[in-house]
Amino acid sequence: MPYQLMYETRSVRPYYTIYHLGVFGALLKELVGFGYNKTIYVTSAQMNNEGYFDVDEMAQATAFFAKFWKDKAKTQSMLNTIRERFKQAEEVERWAWAQDWSKKTNEQLLEDALSIYRMMQSSFTTMIVSQPQHTAPLETEINILLEPHDNKDELLSAATFYRAPLPWDEEDKELKRLHHNWSQMKKEEQDKALAGLVRKYGWFNEIEGERPFDAEHYRNKILNYEEIKAEKPKVTVPAEIMEVGQLISELGHLRFWNRYHFMTLRYHLKQALLELVKRSGNPDLEFATVEEITKFFKGEKIDLEEIKRRKNGYVSRLINGETKIMTGAEAEKYRKLVQQDLGQLDEVKGNVANKGKVTGRVRVVSFSAKDYNEQVAAFQKGEILVCGMTRPQIVHLCRKAAAIVTDEGGITSHAAVVSREYNVPCVIATRNATKVFKTGDIVEVDADKGIVRKVK
């Protein structure tokens, strides 16, 4: 069975990959009626994770959601569930920010970690509803509806225009204010402002990294701040196009908030578990699952040697609803199963998220790279942003990019939404752009046809 790489994450641990993987099975099925059974995650010794999905099973998912979106009652019920879980997540987050994990007993820490873990599962389940293979039927439907019209691009932009608060709005307001006042501020005032930004928002980089965003990161964002106001095209949109377009944009908007909530919860879970690992006296316990950590503190037997082996990389699999972590020869078997040979490609094809045609210098930004922070800091205005997928952490790069090219994504993905909002040419779902191109390559991005090719 062929497998397709769908996403990459970095700085993962088994407690995260097992929960992440499990959500695609029973929890997704509980929410919408469909669950996966053949998913494989490959995690390197650097703790970078790649998620592979069985191609046939993805096709089954697309067929399922084609029927699901036609049922307006089910769709609305699911949207209501997503919003209700946001409220639950916000409550847990407010509580978590007020905790001092170092003052908790072991029993309290284990109970709290489990509560955060369950809420994190709940948030992630509603996010994956808008996976590319799930929203593909909506993309097909709106393209069919647009076909008879000469002004397809305008109609699509208007139909998918969605103005509502976003997770990074408050940070953006502060950056805008500081950008306008920066040259008039004394150095002490600048340093104080930078320290405030690090304290309020820097933690977000600790989720998938080893350190928060620092003052220099925010100094660069302030100095290079550029406000882009998105405006809805002034065009009359037929009702049937508007209906599908608004569902697409709402799913994309909710996906932003879903990611924000589950990432925030992941941060707090990480802090609670690191406190438990410190108390255990065994640093290898960082590579255990929540269930294994719980057993350890209850005095039950766990395989500490197997847990230690995971430090050199491991494979997690979801087979018929069951999750399992493997190392050694058994893990190698699954690595070979999903291995891809790209040969000497100098061109990739994907889906058009926002039209346009530009030529420029590639800057690859990998969330799974050890020098991710340096890659972000090095990004120059007018470069071609090539990444697995864009995320809120790099929305400022999307603003500066001449074009965006991603391995992953669908019509509701972050890259698709921000490229339409900022009117940046964008090609998504190329599958392997980050492996075909490297920083410094000169490429032509033809986002009218969904083709990206090396020209030098």
Helices and strands as residue ranges (DSSP letters): E 3-9, H 14-22, I 23-27, H 28-32, E 38-43, E 49-54, H 55-68, H 72-97, G 101-103, H 106-127, G 128-130, H 132-146, H 152-159, H 169-181, G 182-184, H 187-201, G 202-206, H 215-223, H 239-280, G 283-287, H 290-297, H 304-309, G 310-312, E 314-319, E 322-326, H 328-338, E 347-349, E 351-354, E 357-365, H 372-378, E 384-387, G 392-394, H 395-400, E 403-406, H 414-422, E 426-428, H 433-436, E 442-446, E 451-454
